Amino acid sequence: MKIILTTIILTLFSSLSFADGHTSGKFNASGMGAWKINAMDAGKGDMAITYDGIAGLTDKTPDSIFHKSTMHCIGGLTLQAGKFIDETGMCRFDLIDGESVYMKYQGEGTGGSGGTGTFAIIKGTGKYENITGTGVTSRQNLMSKAPGFSTTMNQLSGEYKY
């Protein structure tokens, strides 16, 4: 009787957890990217920058939808005395299964070295059409001698549900 009751309870809990039909997960993705920079330099650390670029990502969790994805981001920021508090932009993640996921972000940091921020996953394509999620991001600028480009190491971690 005890085994039957335990089986019924486990069956009930497992069916309740899948009742809404949603899949959720956590991710911890990182990778390197290159960004075409457009800048207006007013001198003494005051500058407006826009960028457009792409990065390749891997995830510490191999079953994450973001494992082996690429991200294309367009954004901008305004530096005052070498610091920024207004970075904003949007990224499209192209996933290994052929679908895409979009997120918007905001951040702050120091020109030439990097920044941190938060993001919200806003939509996707195909089976990810109704995806949502949130997380944190950080970026470390790398040394690059290519004129008009910036190279970075990027880290994104958070949760998603679709």
ZIGICOR-V543183 format. One record per residue. RES is the residue in three letters. PHI is phi as a letter, one per 40 degrees, with the letter a starting at -180 (none if undefined). PSI is psi in whole degrees, -180 to 180 (* if undefined). NEAR is the number of other ideal C-beta (glycine too) atoms within 12 Angstrom. Layout:
res;phi;psi;near
RES;PHI;PSI;NEAR
RES;PHI;PSI;NEAR
//
This chain:
res;phi;psi;near
MET;none;-41;7
LYS;c;-40;8
ILE;c;-41;9
ILE;c;-44;10
LEU;c;-43;11
THR;c;-43;12
THR;c;-43;13
ILE;c;-44;14
ILE;c;-45;14
LEU;c;-40;14
THR;c;-42;14
LEU;c;-47;14
PHE;c;-41;13
SER;c;-35;12
SER;c;-30;13
LEU;c;-38;11
SER;c;-22;14
PHE;b;6;13
ALA;c;-33;10
ASP;c;-6;12
GLY;g;10;12
HIS;c;150;17
THR;b;138;22
SER;b;162;20
GLY;a;169;27
LYS;b;156;23
PHE;a;155;37
ASN;a;80;25
ALA;c;149;41
SER;a;157;28
GLY;i;-178;32
MET;b;149;25
GLY;a;168;33
ALA;b;140;27
TRP;b;124;34
LYS;c;125;23
ILE;b;138;29
ASN;b;122;20
ALA;b;147;23
MET;b;112;15
ASP;c;116;16
ALA;c;-1;15
GLY;g;159;11
LYS;f;38;11
GLY;g;5;16
ASP;c;123;19
MET;a;146;24
ALA;b;134;20
ILE;b;135;31
THR;b;154;23
TYR;a;157;32
ASP;a;121;25
GLY;a;-173;32
ILE;a;150;26
ALA;b;151;34
GLY;c;140;25
LEU;b;147;36
THR;b;161;24
ASP;b;141;28
LYS;c;-21;18
THR;b;102;21
PRO;c;-23;15
ASP;c;5;14
SER;c;144;32
ILE;c;-18;37
PHE;c;-4;46
HIS;c;132;25
LYS;f;45;21
SER;b;170;34
THR;b;155;27
MET;b;135;42
HIS;b;121;27
CYS;b;144;39
ILE;b;129;23
GLY;a;-172;36
GLY;a;169;26
LEU;a;164;36
THR;b;122;25
LEU;c;139;29
GLN;b;120;19
ALA;f;38;15
GLY;g;-1;21
LYS;b;153;22
PHE;b;146;31
ILE;b;7;20
ASP;b;24;21
GLU;c;131;35
THR;a;157;27
GLY;i;-175;30
MET;b;145;26
CYS;b;147;40
ARG;b;124;28
PHE;c;123;43
ASP;c;113;26
LEU;c;160;30
ILE;c;-22;21
ASP;c;4;19
GLY;g;-9;15
GLU;c;172;22
SER;b;153;29
VAL;b;138;45
TYR;b;143;30
MET;a;153;39
LYS;b;152;26
TYR;a;165;35
GLN;a;151;25
GLY;a;-179;29
GLU;a;162;24
GLY;i;-157;26
THR;b;131;22
GLY;d;135;29
GLY;g;-14;23
SER;b;-40;20
GLY;i;-168;26
GLY;a;174;36
THR;b;161;25
GLY;a;-172;33
THR;b;161;23
PHE;a;161;39
ALA;b;129;25
ILE;c;127;37
ILE;b;-25;23
LYS;a;173;23
GLY;a;-173;30
THR;b;161;19
GLY;f;-130;16
LYS;c;-14;18
TYR;c;13;32
GLU;d;-40;16
ASN;b;22;20
ILE;c;144;33
THR;b;164;24
GLY;i;170;35
THR;a;165;24
GLY;i;-170;29
VAL;b;154;25
THR;b;153;41
SER;a;155;27
ARG;a;135;42
GLN;b;124;23
ASN;c;142;26
LEU;b;160;21
MET;c;130;13
SER;b;138;20
LYS;b;5;9
ALA;c;117;14
PRO;c;135;9
GLY;g;6;18
PHE;b;152;22
SER;b;144;37
THR;b;144;26
THR;a;158;34
MET;b;129;26
ASN;b;145;42
GLN;b;130;31
LEU;b;132;42
SER;a;145;27
GLY;i;-159;32
GLU;b;152;25
TYR;a;160;36
LYS;a;135;22
TYR;a;*;25
//
